[in-house]
């Protein structure tokens, strides 16, 4: 099968890029794969390194100066290559694909909805009508949004993210200790280490964890250390951390190409976002053998069984987070048992093979639709 993947992000691209790369790696050995994305992007670099995969420097801007040339380049690409399926991943690339295929015998178009942004717009109505054959939702929560949108008349399939559970796997005991020393220093001993690679944006909820720590009794607070990977916090955010008096409890290793060592140094992962469609970050920490502390935002709780392999708390609720932290202190053995359950569930439900196979089923269904 000839498949074209499109993505508009000019730089990192976050979960969109991870999603596409996982599909491309899984399908490239048996299929003809092209990825159209800005040449400045992480996706362009990483996809280009996969044997047999073709990458095209494609732009999906909204500026009139480049819009017509970009559309013409896409139209030429599709007319020349005659793809069976185009898999679009955002509004910008979906719009360009729609306009580039007007008046031509177009390939089947599959759209993945990765977020919870509004769907009841004129653009979505046009794309649902003229440039979509099948829709993939990354969670049941997102599928519910789609069923109340212009895409309701189309087949909608929920396919949750697949991750490489061999790549994301628990470290050996000896490596675990050396990683703790690397990221937390000698003060890690006797502490419960909490980690996230979600970054320091306000809507990632990490400051709520800081507030929860501040609400603990001093002797309880000292039992914890926190790691937050991603862009370092700005001065305003750090002022809030100092105001809470927890600046000595948190480390910021920066933006990491490989988050595994930093997360593997920890005992508990956290994803306390205010909005989430599903969350690769949650699945990665669970695959590493960490129980996940998550909010009830969007599709995020679909990853976790509360009290079994993690904890679910309301959004923006430091008091609920503090209650979980006190519970961990009261029964510290739960961390290891819940981490083992998280790893077991990851291997059973989060792996790449069913994710890739289910996506291929959608492609075949699209091709077999009259």
C-alpha angles and dihedrals in degrees: 000000000000110000131182118199119197131195130169102203111118096198134014101347095192117210094359090064095044089051094052094043091053090052094045093050091049096048105033096085092061105024142053104252130188125178119202112196138127112294089230093062133104088233092058092052097044097041090048090059093057111098114252096009119125119212126200124197099233128167125207102190128158094216115111091224093069103019100091095042091049092050092047091051091052092047091052091048093053094043090051099042099035096209121203094213135017113199111201124193109187144023096262098053091038090055093049091049091050093052094041092055098047110129095007133098096262131202120248111280122216118190124200116203105212102173145030098251116137118287102185097090133118090249093056091046090054094045092047090051101041110018112032131079102165135012129212121202117199092214141012087253091059091044088058091054091050092052088059093049140073087277092066093102092057128079107270121197126188111221114168120211118282120211134189100261091186091056091044100049135133116276124237117270093254093048090046091059094047091050091052090052091048097052104029104025123223091315091079094085113106091010133114107233120213120194142186136173092192095106132234104284112133093244091059089076098225091130088060087060089051089052090048091054090049089054092058123093110266094252090051093046091055091060091070137071125183134208121196115184122197135063108351115255118264124242094269093054092045089051088058091050090052091045088057090049096233101109092115092056099060135067127194112203092181131232108338128202088206115032095183100091093049094046093042088058089065136080099211131027123212135199107176098168124160091217129024135157092200113310130235087203092064094049091048095054091047091050088053088059099258123132109236126233105204141165126241090249117141113304095345096102090055086079098057139057103212112241093006108067100356147340131269119209132175119267116270092009112134090167091059091048090050089053090055091048091052089049090054090052091050093051108019091168089072091074094066095042093047090045090054089050090050091053092047092051091047093054090047101043112012103054126122101243098070091040092055094041093050091050091050088052088058091050092051091047090052092050092048094051111107 
